[in-house]
Amino acid sequence: MLRTHTCGQLRKEHVGTEVTLCGWVESKRDHGGAVFIDLRDRYGLTQVVVGPPEAGEALIAEAGRVPMESVVLIRGVVADRLEGKTNSKLATGDIEVRSVHFEILNPCATPPFTPGQSDLPGEDLRLKYRFLDLRRPAMLRAMVLRSKIVKTMRDYFAEHDFIDVETPILGRSTPEGARDYLVPSRVHAGKFYALPQSPQLYKQILMVAGFDRYIQVAKCFRDEDLRADRQPEFTQLDLEMSFVDHEDIIGLIDGLVARTAEEILGKKVTLPLPRMTYEESMRRFGHDAPDLRFAMEIVDVTPVAAKTEFRVFRGTADAGNFVRGITVKDAATKYSRRQIDELTEYVKNDFGAKGLAWFRVEDDGTLWSPISKNLEAEHLAEIKELMSGQPGDLLMFLADTWEVTCKGLAGLRKRLAGELGLIDPDELNCSWVTEFPMFEKDEETGNWHAMHHPFTAPLASDLSLLESSPEKCRAQAYDLVINGSEAGGGTIRIHDAATQSKVFDLLGIDEATAEDRFGFLLNALKYGAPPHGGIALGIDRWVMLIAGLDNIREVIAFPKTQKASDLMTEAPGNVDADQLTELHLRTAKSAK
């Protein structure tokens, strides 16, 4: 070993000990005849003094010339810091190392930014020089947190008798809702592998094989449009269990949430975690992953709107649509007309709403707004009662379709909570949403699509609805929600051929197509498939939420941009013509 100790290890008990440290030059200060260096590694930071009497002029001069972020080796003696010079913010703040040997192992070129600077450069520059960005303490903390969370997960499931099985990365294309990343085969001309969107089919086959409890930290790939909390390649904690129902899986994950909160955050979580159905979640919060850290539940005032003479409200109700709103407590004086106009443009531009109606609850309890003159006093009183309005509150409404009122009010609710400081950044709120619809209809084609995947089992009570009323059929599906973000999702799977055939028929998947896409799974299900189900937990998302961040790239060592490119390696890149020929390919550009 080149070093005897790390840069975060030395304490007062080491005073008088000769040590050797290796690390990066975080900063240096020339005090006229002595150079002070803050030496950093992943374990911490130690102050090194290169000066008399331990160091001669040549050594001092060399230390003074060392570029920032260079890698150096220092040998010296641990000493107490001078009185009044200790640093209580550092674990090593009571000592310093007086250098007798200073060696530059590798000088650093002039960096485009330094990890210790307070004003961060743009994200593109940080991603291009990710090796520098990863030296920042915040990035190191995120990577350490990620490692701890994954270890906690592995330990927890090992205690519950799960078997860790690796499934293939090169498989075949079995569309699961997003585009596949395809890999051309050199050996099989004109054929392609696909990178897995999830290990879904393999883990079901493992249940048929009798493995009973499977676990994997799995890499998954989806060629889809990106957002701040999505990546083209991501990591999930994937599990499957046999002879279980959804209660077993939810209970198991409840325990994992409690273990993670206690071991990582030192917080106690009350179990069981709260649950609500998809229908309740959409009705109360307009979203299937509601943030429960603050109130502002959605209230339906359509019955009152139908009785008014106000054209917007009455016309919406008569058309079979909805008037729904939220109560923003104590906000009547916090939003000016200009700010409310900005919120109106927000719901119109981002969610397609026609407008935003609002009322202030005055000190005398009456409702006032520019439209209040269009409603009778008794109807205003009814609205106020339904909204539980109190003096000083701001009531906001959308009059539109169910979908627009859900999306618009959910977005408005989230924005207002942020602007009003209603979210405690240290709170960890976890809950479940269950009983999702089995299917959703494509508005353009009128075709049904599986909301999760075509192997999801319906609720036993809704089985008959597959043929008569598929829009009412609910799935044995469940999502874990953490602080308003989906942090995992799973289902109980179909394990009998008859039900699977009905679902395929409904989705327009004929027998030949089913055999082509999923034949290996369907064949396996014929050979004694047990009842089974599972869940996938997004590890990237878990780390982001537990770290209190809002950008998933901050918890991935080498992420892609929103255009799915790697700025550091410049992937994706070109390949030469010989490689394409070997793969039986040519690009559209080369073909021209």
DATAQUI-V892318 format. One record per residue. SS is DSSP state (a for helix, b for strand, c for the rest). OMEGA is omega in whole degrees, -180 to 180 (999 if undefined). Layout:
BEGIN
SS/OMEGA  SS/OMEGA
END
This chain:
BEGIN
c/177  c/-175  c/176  c/-178  c/173  c/-178  c/176  c/-167  c/-170  c/-180  c/-178  a/-179  a/179  a/-178  c/-178  c/-179  c/173  b/-175  b/173  b/179  b/173  b/178  b/-178  b/179  b/179  b/179  b/176  b/-178  b/179  b/-177  c/176  c/-179  c/176  b/179  b/178  b/-178  b/169  b/-177  b/-171  b/162  b/-175  c/-176  c/-179  b/-174  b/179  b/176  b/178  b/178  b/175  b/-176  b/-179  c/3  c/-175  c/-174  c/176  c/-176  a/-179  a/-180  a/179  a/-180  a/179  a/178  a/180  a/-179  a/-173  c/179  c/175  c/179  c/173  c/177  b/-176  b/172  b/-178  b/173  b/-178  b/-177  b/179  b/-179  b/173  b/172  c/178  c/-179  c/-178  c/-178  c/179  c/-178  c/-176  c/-180  c/-180  c/174  c/179  c/-169  c/179  c/-174  b/170  b/178  b/178  b/-169  b/171  b/179  b/-178  b/-176  b/176  b/179  b/180  b/180  c/-179  c/171  c/-180  c/-175  c/178  c/172  c/179  c/-177  c/-176  c/-177  c/-174  c/-180  c/-177  c/173  c/178  c/-175  a/-180  a/179  a/179  a/180  a/178  a/178  c/-174  a/180  a/173  a/-178  a/-180  c/176  c/180  c/179  a/-179  a/179  a/178  a/179  a/-180  a/-180  a/177  a/177  a/179  a/180  a/-180  a/-180  a/179  a/178  a/178  a/179  a/-179  a/-180  a/-178  a/-177  a/174  a/177  a/180  c/169  c/175  c/177  b/179  b/-177  c/175  c/177  c/-173  c/171  c/176  b/178  b/176  c/-177  c/176  c/-171  c/-179  c/177  c/177  c/178  b/175  c/163  c/-176  b/-180  b/-178  b/179  c/175  c/-175  c/-178  c/-173  c/175  c/-180  c/-172  b/163  b/171  b/173  b/-171  c/168  c/173  c/176  c/-169  a/-173  a/179  a/-177  a/174  a/178  a/176  a/176  a/176  a/-180  c/176  c/-179  c/170  c/-180  b/-177  b/176  b/177  b/166  b/-165  b/170  b/-180  b/-172  b/176  c/-179  b/-177  c/178  c/-171  c/171  c/-177  c/-176  c/178  c/178  c/178  c/171  b/-175  b/-176  b/178  b/171  b/-170  b/178  b/177  b/-179  b/176  b/176  c/-179  c/167  c/-174  a/179  a/-180  a/-177  a/178  a/179  a/179  a/-179  a/172  a/180  a/178  a/179  a/-180  a/179  a/-179  a/-179  a/-177  a/-175  a/-176  a/-174  a/-177  c/-178  c/176  c/178  c/179  c/179  c/-3  c/177  c/179  b/178  b/168  b/178  b/176  a/-179  a/180  a/-179  a/180  a/-179  a/-174  a/-173  a/177  c/-173  c/180  c/173  c/-171  c/174  c/-175  c/179  c/178  c/-173  c/-178  c/177  c/180  c/179  b/180  b/178  c/-178  a/180  a/178  a/180  a/-178  c/-178  c/-175  c/174  c/178  c/-169  a/-177  a/-179  a/-176  a/-179  a/178  a/-179  a/-179  a/-180  c/180  c/178  c/-166  b/168  b/-175  b/-175  b/177  b/176  b/179  b/-173  c/173  c/-176  c/-175  c/-179  c/-178  c/-180  c/177  c/176  a/179  a/180  a/177  a/175  a/177  a/178  a/177  a/178  a/179  a/-178  a/178  a/-175  a/-174  a/-173  a/176  c/178  c/-179  c/-179  c/-179  c/175  b/-178  b/175  b/168  b/173  b/-176  c/-179  c/180  c/177  c/179  c/177  b/177  b/170  c/177  c/-178  c/-175  a/179  a/-179  a/-179  c/179  c/-176  a/-178  a/179  a/175  a/179  a/178  a/179  a/-180  a/-180  a/179  a/-177  c/-176  c/-177  c/178  c/179  c/-179  c/-180  c/176  b/-180  b/-178  b/-173  b/167  b/177  b/-173  b/177  c/178  a/-177  a/-178  a/179  a/177  a/-176  a/-177  a/-178  a/176  a/178  a/179  a/179  a/-179  a/-179  a/-179  a/179  a/178  a/-178  a/-176  c/178  c/-177  c/-175  c/175  c/-176  c/-179  c/-178  c/175  c/-178  c/-177  b/180  b/179  b/168  b/-173  b/174  c/175  c/172  b/176  c/-170  b/170  b/-174  b/173  c/-175  c/-179  c/-175  c/-176  c/-179  c/176  b/173  b/176  b/-180  c/176  c/174  c/-171  c/179  c/179  b/-179  c/174  b/170  c/-179  a/-179  a/-177  a/-175  c/-178  c/-178  a/180  a/-178  a/-174  a/-176  c/-176  a/180  a/180  a/-174  c/-180  b/-177  b/169  c/-175  b/-175  b/178  b/172  b/-179  b/176  b/177  c/175  c/177  b/175  b/-179  b/178  b/179  b/180  b/180  b/163  b/-173  b/170  c/179  c/176  c/-172  a/-175  a/180  a/180  a/179  a/179  a/-179  a/178  a/179  a/-178  a/-179  c/179  c/178  c/-179  c/-174  a/-179  a/179  a/179  a/-180  a/-179  a/-175  a/-168  a/-173  a/-178  a/178  a/-180  a/178  a/180  a/-178  a/179  c/-172  c/173  c/179  c/178  c/168  c/-176  b/179  b/-177  b/-178  b/173  b/180  b/-179  b/-177  a/178  a/-179  a/179  a/-177  a/180  a/-177  a/-179  a/177  c/-179  c/-179  c/179  c/179  c/-175  a/179  a/-179  a/-179  a/177  c/-175  c/-177  c/-176  c/173  c/175  c/178  c/173  c/176  c/177  c/176  b/-174  c/-179  c/-179  c/-177  c/172  b/1  c/-178  c/178  c/171  c/-175  c/-174  a/-179  a/178  a/179  a/180  a/178  a/-178  c/178  c/-178  c/163  c/-177  c/177  a/-180  a/-179  a/179  a/178  c/999
END
